[in-house]
């Protein structure tokens, strides 16, 4: 995941999968702004130097790229488009949905975000908690090629060890 040259990466949804993905981003040196509906899952990331945010909108105020890992389509809709949602943030330019919500929800959210000039990438993951721990998740991305290219990490052979 790129993003260090653009400030913080936002991460919302710190459950079993999201907490592990966010931890890896932070441990790899990315500036991270985090939010979860419960404060407790944010604490280990705050201890690692992540910025705690009070709402999805607060994350979107400080992060140009925001990733979400959420449990249900209605939660994705609320986080993206709700009253205090990402769509109202001042800094966000790209939304990456790592949740498994289906094509109709992805299209609905993408259309709502497009009205605020926010790019959308539907990118559900496969591999479970073990894959998240081992950094071996498979990500199936759908969206504009330029958005995919902008958020895709460099090949492993060029990454710092």
Secondary structure, 3 states (H helix, E strand, C coil): CCCHHHCEEEEECCCHHHHHHHHHHHHCCCCEEEECCCCHHHHHHHHCCCEECCCHHHHHHHEEEEEECCCCHHHHHHHHHCCCCHHHCCCCCEEEECCCCCHHHHHHHHHHHHCCCCEEEEEEEECHHHHHHHCCCEEEEEECHHHHHHHCCCCHHHCCC
